C-alpha cells in the first residue's frame, strides 16, 4: 500500500510539474488520475521545494524581501511550467469575455491570452509576491519557507474539492476523461493535506492565524466553484488550476494580514 502511494506521489509530481520522473513508473499503472489525486498534497509540497530553497538562500543573503519573493515565485513557475497560472488566465479570459457556455469554453481553449487573462496573471503574481515579501519582513526565513510549503500543499488540496464538487463542463479534456476524484482518494488527500499543513503552519503561526487563512482559502475557492457552476455548469482543467491559484493567493494574503 505504501509503495503504491509512494509511486502515486512521483506520478503526481510529473503531472503537476516539469521535474523529470522515470517513465517506468507509469508502466502497468493500474488506476487512473481520479485515484492518483490522493497524492497531490504531498506532491505539491515536494514541487514547491526548489522555490522554497531559493527563498531561504536569498533571505540568508539579505536580499530585499520583494526581490526574494519574486525570484522564488519565478523559480516555482519554471518548475511547475506555470500550469495553474495558465488555467487562471484561461478562466479569466473565458469568464470575462464570453456570455454563453459554448463561447466561454471556446475562449478558454484558445491558447492566446487576452486582456482579462493578462490582468489575472499580473494580479496573481503581484498579490503573492507582496504577501510573501510582507511575511519575510516579520517572520524568520525558515518560518517563511514553512508557510510557503504549507500553502503549496493546502492550495493543491482545495483544488481537489473544486474538482469533486462539480461535473465536467465538457465531454473531452483531461478532467472529463479522468472523471470525478475517487471519494476515498479525496479523503486521503484531505487527511494528508491537513497533516502537512499543521506541521508547516503550527511552528510559525498561532492556531487562529493559520486556521483563518485556511478558512479564507476554502471560502474563496467555494465561491469560485459556485461561480464556475453558474457560468459553465461544471469544472474543466482550467478551473481546477484557477482554484489552486485563488486558494494560494487567499492563503498568502491572509497570512500577511494576520502575521
Secondary structure, 3 states (H helix, E strand, C coil): CHHHHHHHHHHHHHHHCCCCCCHHHHCCCCCCHHHHHHHHHHHHHHHCHHHHHHHHHHHHCCCCHHHHHHHHHHHHHHHHCCHHHHHHHHHHHHHHHCCCHHHHHHHHHCCCCCHHHHHHHHHHHHHHHHHHHHHHHHCCHHHHHHHHHHHHHHHHHHHHHHHHHCCECCCCCHHHHHCCCCHHHHHHHHHHHHHHHHHHHCCCCCHHHHHHHHHHHHHHHHHHHHHHHHHHCCECHHHHHHHHHHHHHHHHHHHHHHC
